[in-house]
């Protein structure tokens, strides 16, 4: 009847004094342990049970039935006991709802058994104390007659079983530590056990389950780090910890310990990103929208912040417009007369073709071995007392200990002598301008050399220089600031001579005093936009416009900066200085600093950013030091425009229109369209169809359109290209004309260029030998960075052929293979067109009139009336015959007919034909110009002459 573990344990009833408890291993006691002494003395007994959750345990081996054996004493001093009644019949336990009962095993010996009626749980109750009494059998059948013993107190202690596993009080623990420190205790974990005994309810050990972590844990659950933690190396650790009770039973579930590593509190700017992307056309983009200052509880009284945008490696110091110098001058409203000494290499400006050039920015690099000769006639030989030289220059320290002169611009003798009339050069990081005036009546010393000593001349950065000459005063403007020369030296004027002069760039021409003329004093550095303009300098506004950057720093919403914030921009808006005494206002002010680039097609690349801070503290406290913020703006690639020119690319015009003052309009319907490719994803996201490319139209400016004459240059004696200057001026454009073509330049919209191109005319006042003229049109944006397609145009000449009225006309309509139909544009369909065709009726009328004169001599009056009436009817019939459609006119000439009358010389015949053609052309010139079609005229004698609009050069006579 055992219910529980198979092992047994010893238990017994002992008096309160004198005897040890039964050992656990003692399982074979066959004799009950009796008390040696008076029965009255055994008033308290202790029963020890060593296991919980069992039904029965006994003190001796064998069947497990009894919890313990109990022996009361029936002998003396219990005087009520009699030999017949010396048996023990029952045991009674006093107490309520006790899980025990006592039964008699042997009435004679008084042996009884104390057993549990239900499971005993140590976690519910660790010990029990109750009273037990023994009853004899008495003398009667009634229990009331039974005798009972003295009350004995029984103590029962329940021994624990390790049935519960440890559990942690928290499912997870979290702590924050500072890097670089060793902690004795980062945090403490705690586990509990529901067992009742100290052996099984106490946690004896903790253990970190996660391997390879710099942490350890002690027996009390204190977690510590075994090495210094680094915020840069790892910012967070997650480890698992388990617990063991003293019975070495592990926890049912491990707990998570999360340790966050924070950097050592260092004063500085927090929450900013190193890379800021800028999409072209985005406007003003904040650089640090979430930045704030961490002072580590430092006492700060004021702070000054300097934000610098570093763009010295972009183009000419920053992102500027890359139009040609002429276009920029026009865009900024500069006066006319600017002479570009470093233009883009072309057929007309070929002196820069041999120089090293960055075509996208038009930057010319001089390595100390190159120079360029400016052709004669580009710059006036004798400049006035007022002229201006402008340039962009990037120059570093001169190589060598004793540096030579580095010539930027030089006008010297071409041969025989080596005199420098004027020059601009760098010498030992000093900018020097030389101006030797010609000799006049005043033979005296005059200012000749002007020296400026500036650090910027050799700092390897781009700077904009303007040398304004108002002799005898010469002023330098660099980056908008004015500098007077620190040294001016005088010299004698140059005596006049007939020696030609040579203007050069990048070196000085040495034509005399040497065996072979050559370049000397080479320049080392980069130049761009080198110009010279005779006359007074433009206004400061124009100069500022020419050097203005198109990118820079900006502040969003100046009104919301807050009180107490002072700010200042430098002229190029590349440096912003802000100052304040409130950290919160300073944070908000810096969060509003932004980057802006106004170019539609900005230069792609990195712009470095640097934020430096100066802090002032209260009193004599040690001020904190703030590290600089180093970031950069990445300007992304703009969409690439595709410029397309389209229109009528071939047409015919009569010779009269070529000869007229208005000429032939070359591009009457030219259209300029710019598109870019946009990729669109398919509408159904689940489909795997490829993305489709869509062309969208975009608007931007153009800076030039060139019209090139193909098949040889124009002959200025008989042909030209023309354009009214009013068409240019009212659209703020300019143009140059040459025998090679026509160039329109200036920054303007595509619609402006369309309007101007539609007024370009071609004239040829000797078109007789001309078959056709071909032209090529090409437009550009940003000085050739984006170019259009090449639009080719062919204009053919419709030659007029005079057919004599004596020739026999074959009316057989045959379409010759060499004839082409002339189709006029739709815009001219409303204009009536007509052609005069030779009529036989005219000849018949003349012959009839002659016959009537000779036959009816006597009735002249009557014959005249009849003749007039007949003439009117014939004219009406002729007009009706002339009213036809000549869109596909074909005339076949009988090659067997004679072209000249017998007896007349060839020269005389040709002269008469030329006179007839010229007279007919003069009569119809007004209408031919406009309509482009020949119109017939009547002769004085009534003869009708015909004009044939075709080319008879291949007519098979």
Residue pairs with C-beta under 8 A, 6 or more apart in sequence:
1 55
1 56
1 63
1 64
1 65
2 55
2 56
2 63
2 64
2 65
3 54
3 55
3 56
4 51
4 53
4 54
4 55
4 56
4 57
4 64
5 51
5 54
8 27
8 57
8 58
8 61
8 64
9 24
9 27
9 49
9 50
9 51
9 57
9 159
10 22
10 23
10 24
10 25
10 26
10 27
10 29
10 50
10 59
11 22
11 47
11 48
11 49
11 50
11 57
11 58
11 59
11 67
11 68
12 21
12 22
12 29
12 32
12 33
12 47
12 48
12 59
12 68
12 69
13 33
13 45
13 46
13 47
13 68
13 69
13 70
13 71
13 154
14 21
14 33
14 45
14 46
15 35
15 37
15 41
15 42
15 44
15 45
16 44
16 45
16 46
19 33
21 48
22 29
22 48
22 59
24 50
27 60
27 61
28 60
28 61
29 59
29 60
30 60
32 59
32 69
32 71
32 111
34 71
35 41
35 42
35 71
35 73
38 76
38 77
39 72
39 73
39 74
39 75
39 76
39 77
39 78
39 150
40 77
40 150
42 73
42 152
43 150
43 151
43 152
43 153
44 152
44 153
44 155
45 70
45 132
45 152
45 153
45 154
45 155
46 154
46 155
47 67
47 68
47 114
47 154
47 155
47 156
48 156
48 157
49 57
49 67
49 68
49 120
49 156
49 157
49 158
49 159
50 57
50 159
51 57
51 159
51 161
52 120
52 121
52 122
52 158
52 159
52 160
52 161
52 196
53 119
53 120
53 121
53 122
53 161
53 163
54 116
54 119
54 120
55 115
55 116
55 119
56 64
56 65
56 66
56 67
56 115
56 116
57 64
57 66
57 67
58 64
58 65
58 66
58 67
58 68
58 69
59 66
59 68
59 69
65 113
65 115
66 105
66 113
66 114
66 115
67 100
67 113
67 114
67 115
67 116
68 113
68 114
69 105
69 111
69 112
69 113
69 114
70 91
70 102
70 111
70 112
70 113
70 114
70 132
70 134
71 109
71 110
71 111
71 112
72 88
72 110
72 112
72 134
72 149
72 152
73 110
73 149
74 81
74 86
74 88
74 110
74 134
74 136
74 149
75 81
78 147
78 149
80 147
81 136
81 147
84 139
85 136
85 137
85 138
85 139
85 147
86 108
86 136
87 107
87 108
87 110
87 136
87 137
88 104
88 107
88 110
88 112
88 134
88 135
88 136
88 137
89 104
89 107
89 135
89 136
89 137
89 138
89 146
90 104
90 134
90 135
90 143
90 146
91 102
91 103
91 104
91 112
91 114
91 132
91 133
91 134
91 135
92 102
92 132
92 133
92 135
92 148
93 100
93 101
93 102
93 130
93 131
93 132
93 154
94 130
94 131
94 132
94 133
94 151
95 130
95 131
98 128
98 130
99 116
99 117
99 118
99 119
99 120
99 128
100 114
100 115
100 116
100 117
100 128
100 130
100 156
101 114
101 115
101 116
101 117
102 112
102 113
102 114
102 115
102 132
103 112
103 113
103 115
104 110
104 111
104 112
104 113
105 111
105 112
105 113
107 137
110 134
112 134
114 132
114 154
120 158
121 158
122 158
122 159
122 160
122 161
122 195
122 196
122 197
123 164
123 194
123 195
123 196
125 158
126 157
126 158
126 196
127 155
127 156
127 157
127 158
128 154
128 155
128 156
128 158
129 153
129 154
129 155
129 156
130 153
130 154
131 151
131 152
131 153
131 154
132 151
132 152
132 154
133 148
133 149
133 150
133 151
133 152
134 148
134 149
135 143
135 146
135 147
135 148
135 149
136 146
136 147
136 148
137 146
138 145
138 146
138 147
139 145
158 196
159 197
160 195
160 196
160 197
160 199
160 200
160 201
161 195
161 200
162 195
162 199
162 200
162 245
162 247
162 249
163 195
164 193
164 194
164 195
164 200
165 193
165 245
165 249
165 250
165 251
165 252
166 191
166 192
166 193
166 203
166 243
166 244
166 245
166 249
166 250
166 251
166 252
167 191
167 192
167 193
167 194
167 251
167 252
167 253
168 189
168 190
168 191
168 241
168 243
168 251
168 253
168 255
169 190
169 191
169 192
170 189
170 190
170 255
171 255
171 256
172 255
172 256
172 257
172 258
173 187
173 189
173 223
173 255
173 256
173 257
173 258
174 187
174 257
174 258
174 259
174 260
175 186
175 187
175 223
175 257
175 258
175 259
175 260
176 259
176 260
176 261
176 262
177 183
177 186
177 225
177 229
177 259
177 260
177 261
177 262
178 261
178 262
178 263
178 264
178 265
179 228
179 229
179 230
179 231
179 261
179 262
179 263
179 264
180 228
180 229
180 230
180 264
181 228
181 229
182 224
182 225
182 227
182 228
183 224
183 225
184 222
184 224
185 222
185 223
185 224
186 215
186 223
186 224
186 225
186 259
187 222
187 223
187 257
187 259
188 220
188 221
188 222
188 223
189 206
189 217
189 221
189 223
189 241
189 243
189 255
189 257
190 221
191 203
191 206
191 221
191 243
191 251
191 255
192 203
193 200
193 201
193 202
193 203
193 245
193 249
194 201
195 201
195 245
195 247
198 246
199 246
199 247
200 245
200 246
200 247
200 249
201 245
202 245
202 246
203 221
203 243
203 244
203 245
203 246
204 219
204 244
204 245
204 246
204 248
205 219
205 243
205 244
206 217
206 218
206 219
206 220
206 221
206 241
206 242
206 243
206 244
207 217
207 241
207 242
207 243
207 244
208 215
208 216
208 217
208 223
208 239
208 240
208 241
209 239
209 240
209 241
209 242
209 254
210 238
210 239
210 240
213 237
213 239
214 225
214 226
214 227
214 229
214 237
215 223
215 224
215 225
215 226
215 237
215 239
215 257
215 259
216 223
216 224
216 225
216 226
217 223
217 224
217 241
218 224
221 241
221 243
223 239
223 241
223 257
223 259
225 259
229 237
229 259
229 261
230 261
231 261
231 262
231 263
231 264
232 263
234 261
235 260
235 261
236 258
236 259
236 260
236 261
237 258
237 259
237 261
238 256
238 257
238 258
238 259
239 256
239 257
239 259
240 254
240 255
240 256
240 257
241 254
241 255
241 257
242 250
242 251
242 254
242 255
243 250
243 251
244 250
244 251
265 294
265 296
266 294
266 296
266 627
267 293
267 294
267 295
267 296
267 298
267 624
267 625
267 626
268 293
268 294
268 626
268 627
269 288
269 291
269 292
269 293
269 294
269 611
269 613
269 626
269 629
270 291
270 292
270 293
270 294
271 290
271 291
271 292
272 288
272 290
272 291
272 629
272 631
273 288
273 631
274 630
274 631
274 632
275 631
275 632
275 634
276 285
276 287
276 595
276 609
276 631
276 632
276 633
276 634
277 633
277 634
277 636
278 285
278 595
278 597
278 633
278 634
278 635
278 636
279 636
280 597
280 599
280 600
280 601
280 602
280 635
280 636
280 637
280 638
280 639
281 600
281 638
283 596
284 554
284 556
284 594
284 595
284 596
285 594
285 595
285 596
286 556
286 591
286 592
286 593
286 594
287 307
287 593
287 594
287 595
287 609
287 631
287 633
288 590
288 591
288 593
288 611
288 629
288 631
289 591
290 591
291 587
291 590
291 591
291 629
292 587
293 303
293 583
293 586
293 587
293 613
293 626
295 583
295 624
296 624
298 615
298 617
298 621
298 623
298 624
299 617
299 618
299 621
300 583
300 615
300 616
300 617
300 623
300 624
301 581
301 616
301 617
301 618
302 579
302 580
302 581
302 615
302 616
303 579
303 580
303 581
303 583
303 586
303 613
303 614
303 615
303 616
304 577
304 578
304 579
304 613
304 614
305 577
305 578
305 579
305 586
305 589
305 590
305 611
305 612
305 613
306 575
306 576
306 577
306 611
306 612
306 613
306 614
307 553
307 575
307 576
307 577
307 578
307 590
307 593
307 609
307 610
307 611
308 574
308 575
308 576
308 609
308 610
308 611
308 612
309 551
309 552
309 553
309 574
309 575
309 595
309 607
309 608
309 609
309 633
310 574
310 607
310 608
310 609
310 610
311 317
311 318
311 319
311 549
311 551
311 574
311 607
311 608
312 318
312 461
312 462
314 603
314 605
314 607
315 322
315 361
315 363
315 462
315 603
316 361
316 363
316 392
316 394
316 462
316 464
316 528
316 529
317 392
317 461
317 462
317 463
317 549
318 549
318 550
318 551
318 552
318 572
318 574
319 549
319 550
319 551
319 597
319 599
319 602
319 603
319 635
320 547
320 548
320 549
320 550
321 328
321 331
321 550
321 599
321 747
321 782
322 360
322 361
322 362
322 782
322 783
322 785
323 331
323 703
323 747
323 782
323 783
324 340
324 343
324 344
324 362
324 703
324 704
324 745
324 783
325 338
325 340
325 342
325 343
325 362
325 529
325 531
326 338
326 340
326 343
326 734
326 745
326 746
327 703
327 704
327 745
327 746
327 747
327 783
328 529
328 546
328 747
329 338
329 531
329 546
330 732
330 733
330 734
330 745
330 746
330 747
331 545
331 746
331 747
332 542
332 545
332 546
333 541
333 542
333 545
334 533
334 538
334 542
334 546
335 533
335 535
335 538
336 734
337 533
337 534
337 535
338 531
338 533
339 378
339 379
339 531
339 532
339 533
340 349
340 529
340 530
340 531
341 374
341 378
341 379
341 409
341 505
341 530
341 531
341 532
342 352
342 355
342 362
342 364
342 372
342 505
342 527
342 528
342 529
342 530
343 349
343 352
344 352
344 359
344 362
344 783
344 784
345 352
345 353
345 357
347 740
348 736
348 738
348 740
351 372
351 373
351 374
351 375
352 364
352 372
354 370
354 372
355 364
355 365
355 366
355 370
355 372
355 506
356 364
356 365
356 366
356 367
356 370
357 363
357 364
357 365
358 365
359 784
360 785
361 528
362 528
362 529
362 783
363 392
363 526
363 527
363 528
364 506
364 526
364 527
364 528
365 525
365 526
366 506
366 522
366 523
366 524
366 525
366 526
366 527
367 524
368 522
368 523
368 524
369 522
370 506
370 507
370 522
371 407
371 504
371 505
371 506
371 507
371 508
371 509
371 519
371 522
372 504
372 505
372 506
373 502
373 503
373 504
373 509
374 502
374 503
374 504
374 505
376 500
378 503
379 503
379 532
380 534
381 501
382 438
383 422
383 469
383 532
383 534
384 534
384 535
385 469
385 470
385 471
386 469
386 470
386 471
386 534
386 535
386 536
386 537
387 469
387 532
387 533
387 534
387 535
388 466
388 467
388 468
388 469
388 532
388 533
388 535
388 536
388 537
388 538
389 409
389 424
389 433
389 465
389 466
389 467
389 469
389 530
389 531
389 532
390 464
390 465
390 466
390 467
390 529
390 530
390 531
390 533
390 543
390 546
391 408
391 464
391 465
391 527
391 528
391 529
391 530
391 531
392 462
392 463
392 464
392 465
392 526
392 527
392 528
392 529
392 530
393 408
393 457
393 462
393 463
393 465
393 525
393 526
393 527
394 460
394 461
394 462
394 463
394 525
394 526
395 406
395 426
395 457
395 458
395 460
395 524
395 525
395 526
396 458
396 459
396 460
396 524
396 525
397 429
397 458
398 404
398 406
398 426
398 428
398 429
398 458
398 524
399 524
403 427
403 428
404 427
404 521
405 425
405 426
405 427
405 432
405 508
405 521
406 425
406 426
406 427
406 521
406 522
406 523
406 524
406 525
407 423
407 424
407 425
407 504
407 506
407 507
407 508
407 520
407 521
407 522
407 523
408 424
408 425
408 426
408 505
408 506
408 523
408 527
408 530
409 422
409 423
409 424
409 503
409 504
409 505
409 530
409 532
410 420
410 422
410 423
410 424
410 425
410 503
410 504
410 507
410 508
410 509
410 521
411 420
411 421
411 422
411 423
411 501
411 502
411 503
411 504
412 418
412 419
412 420
412 421
412 423
412 501
412 502
412 504
412 508
412 509
412 510
412 511
413 419
413 421
413 499
413 500
413 501
413 502
413 511
413 512
414 499
414 500
414 501
414 502
414 509
414 511
414 517
415 499
415 500
415 511
415 512
415 517
416 499
416 511
416 512
417 497
417 499
417 511
417 512
417 513
418 510
418 511
418 512
418 513
418 514
419 436
419 494
420 434
420 436
420 508
421 436
421 494
421 501
422 433
422 434
422 435
422 436
423 433
423 434
423 508
424 431
424 432
424 433
424 434
424 467
425 432
425 434
425 508
425 521
425 523
426 432
426 457
426 523
426 525
429 453
429 455
429 457
429 458
430 451
430 452
430 453
430 457
431 451
431 452
431 454
431 457
431 465
431 476
432 449
432 450
432 451
432 452
433 449
433 450
433 467
433 469
433 474
434 448
434 449
435 447
435 448
435 450
435 469
435 471
435 474
436 448
436 491
436 493
436 494
437 446
437 448
437 471
437 493
437 494
438 493
438 494
438 496
439 493
439 494
439 495
439 496
440 493
443 492
443 493
445 490
445 491
445 492
446 472
446 490
446 491
446 492
446 493
447 471
447 472
447 474
447 488
447 489
447 490
448 489
448 490
448 491
449 487
449 488
449 489
449 491
450 474
450 476
450 485
450 487
450 488
451 485
451 486
451 487
451 488
451 489
452 476
452 483
452 485
452 486
453 486
454 478
454 483
456 463
456 478
456 479
457 463
462 526
463 478
463 479
464 478
464 479
464 480
464 546
464 547
465 476
465 477
465 478
466 476
466 477
466 478
466 537
466 543
467 474
467 475
467 476
468 474
468 475
468 476
468 477
468 537
470 536
470 537
474 485
475 482
475 483
475 484
476 482
476 483
476 484
476 485
477 483
477 543
479 547
479 571
479 572
480 540
480 543
480 544
480 547
480 571
502 509
502 511
504 519
505 527
505 530
506 522
506 523
506 527
507 519
507 520
507 521
507 522
507 523
508 519
508 520
508 521
509 517
509 518
509 519
509 520
510 517
510 518
510 519
510 520
511 517
529 546
537 543
544 571
548 572
549 572
549 573
549 574
550 597
550 598
550 599
550 602
551 595
551 596
551 597
551 598
551 599
551 602
551 607
552 572
552 573
552 574
552 595
552 596
553 569
553 573
553 574
553 575
553 576
553 593
553 594
553 595
553 596
554 573
554 593
554 594
554 595
554 596
555 561
555 567
555 576
555 589
555 592
555 593
555 594
556 592
556 594
557 592
560 588
560 592
561 567
561 585
561 588
561 589
561 592
562 580
562 582
562 585
562 588
562 589
563 585
564 580
564 581
564 582
564 585
565 578
565 579
565 580
565 585
565 586
565 589
566 578
566 579
566 580
567 576
567 577
567 578
567 579
567 589
568 576
568 577
569 575
569 576
576 593
578 586
578 589
578 590
580 586
580 589
590 611
595 607
595 633
597 635
600 638
600 700
600 701
601 638
601 641
601 700
601 781
601 782
601 785
601 786
602 635
602 638
603 635
604 635
604 636
604 637
604 638
605 634
605 635
606 632
606 633
606 634
606 635
607 632
607 633
607 634
607 635
608 630
608 631
608 632
609 629
609 630
609 631
609 632
609 633
610 628
610 629
610 630
611 628
611 629
611 631
612 628
612 629
613 626
613 628
615 623
615 624
615 625
615 626
616 623
617 623
617 624
639 676
639 677
639 678
639 698
640 676
640 677
640 786
641 674
641 675
641 676
641 698
641 700
641 781
641 786
642 674
642 675
642 676
642 677
642 695
643 672
643 673
643 674
643 702
643 779
643 781
643 786
643 787
643 788
643 789
644 672
644 673
644 674
644 675
644 788
644 789
645 670
645 671
645 672
645 777
645 778
645 779
645 788
645 789
645 791
646 670
646 671
646 673
646 791
647 667
647 668
647 669
647 670
647 671
647 791
648 668
648 669
648 793
648 825
649 791
649 792
649 793
649 794
650 793
650 794
650 795
650 796
651 795
651 796
651 825
652 795
652 796
652 797
652 798
652 822
652 932
653 664
653 795
653 796
653 797
653 798
653 932
654 797
654 798
654 800
654 928
654 932
654 933
654 934
654 949
655 767
655 768
655 797
655 798
655 799
655 800
655 921
656 800
656 921
656 924
656 925
656 928
656 929
656 934
657 663
657 664
657 928
657 929
657 932
658 664
658 762
658 763
658 764
658 765
658 767
658 770
658 797
659 763
659 764
659 765
659 767
659 925
660 763
660 925
660 928
660 929
661 763
662 761
662 929
663 722
663 761
663 762
663 763
663 764
664 761
664 762
664 763
664 795
665 758
665 759
665 760
665 761
666 707
666 760
666 761
666 762
666 775
666 793
666 795
667 757
667 758
667 760
667 777
667 793
668 758
668 825
669 758
669 825
670 754
670 757
670 758
670 777
670 791
671 754
672 702
672 750
672 751
672 753
672 754
672 779
672 788
673 697
673 750
674 697
674 698
674 699
674 700
674 750
675 695
675 696
675 697
675 698
676 695
676 696
676 698
677 693
677 694
677 695
678 693
678 694
678 695
678 696
679 691
679 692
679 693
679 694
680 691
680 692
680 693
680 694
681 691
682 689
682 691
682 692
699 749
699 750
700 750
700 781
701 747
701 748
701 749
701 750
701 781
702 747
702 748
702 749
702 750
702 753
702 779
702 780
702 781
703 745
703 746
703 747
703 780
703 781
703 782
703 783
704 743
704 744
704 745
704 746
704 779
704 780
704 783
705 743
705 744
705 745
705 753
705 757
705 777
705 778
705 779
705 780
706 741
706 742
706 743
706 744
706 777
706 778
706 779
706 780
707 721
707 741
707 742
707 743
707 744
707 760
707 775
707 776
707 777
708 740
708 741
708 775
708 776
708 777
708 778
709 721
709 739
709 740
709 741
709 773
709 774
709 775
710 774
710 775
710 776
710 792
711 773
711 774
713 739
713 740
714 720
714 721
714 739
714 740
715 739
716 739
718 764
718 765
718 766
719 762
719 763
719 764
719 765
719 766
719 773
720 737
720 762
720 763
721 737
721 741
721 742
721 760
721 761
721 762
721 763
722 760
722 761
722 762
722 763
723 735
723 737
723 742
723 744
723 756
723 759
723 760
723 761
724 759
727 755
727 756
727 759
728 734
728 735
728 744
728 756
731 748
731 752
731 755
731 756
732 746
732 748
732 752
733 744
733 745
733 746
733 748
733 752
733 753
733 756
734 744
734 745
734 746
735 742
735 743
735 744
735 745
736 742
736 743
736 745
737 743
741 775
742 760
744 753
744 756
744 757
753 779
757 777
762 773
762 775
762 795
764 770
764 773
767 797
768 799
770 797
771 796
771 797
771 951
771 953
772 794
772 795
772 796
772 797
773 794
773 795
774 792
774 793
774 794
774 795
775 792
775 793
775 795
776 790
776 791
776 792
776 793
777 790
777 791
777 792
777 793
778 787
778 788
778 789
778 790
778 791
779 787
779 788
780 786
780 787
780 788
781 787
797 951
798 822
798 932
798 934
798 949
798 950
798 951
799 949
799 950
799 951
799 952
799 953
800 917
800 920
800 921
800 934
800 947
800 948
800 949
801 947
801 948
801 949
801 950
801 952
802 913
802 916
802 917
802 920
802 945
802 946
802 947
802 948
803 809
803 838
803 891
803 893
803 946
803 948
804 899
805 838
805 842
805 843
805 943
805 944
805 945
805 946
806 901
807 838
807 893
807 894
807 897
807 899
808 894
808 897
809 838
809 891
809 893
809 894
810 892
810 893
810 894
812 892
813 890
813 892
814 890
814 892
815 888
815 890
816 890
816 892
818 951
818 954
819 890
819 950
821 887
821 888
822 887
822 933
822 949
823 887
824 833
824 932
824 933
828 931
828 932
831 930
831 931
833 886
833 931
833 933
834 882
834 883
834 886
834 935
834 936
835 882
835 886
835 889
835 933
835 934
835 935
835 936
835 947
835 949
836 882
836 935
836 936
836 937
836 944
836 945
836 946
836 947
837 881
837 882
837 884
837 946
838 944
838 946
839 878
839 881
839 882
839 944
841 874
841 877
841 878
841 881
842 874
842 878
842 942
842 943
842 944
844 874
845 870
845 871
845 874
845 942
846 942
848 870
849 867
852 863
852 866
852 867
853 863
856 862
856 863
878 944
889 949
891 948
891 950
893 955
893 957
895 956
895 957
899 909
899 957
900 906
900 909
901 909
916 945
917 947
919 937
920 936
920 937
920 945
920 947
921 928
923 935
923 937
924 934
924 935
924 936
924 937
924 947
927 935
928 934
928 935
933 949
934 947
934 948
934 949
935 947
936 944
936 945
936 946
936 947
937 945
938 944
938 945
939 945
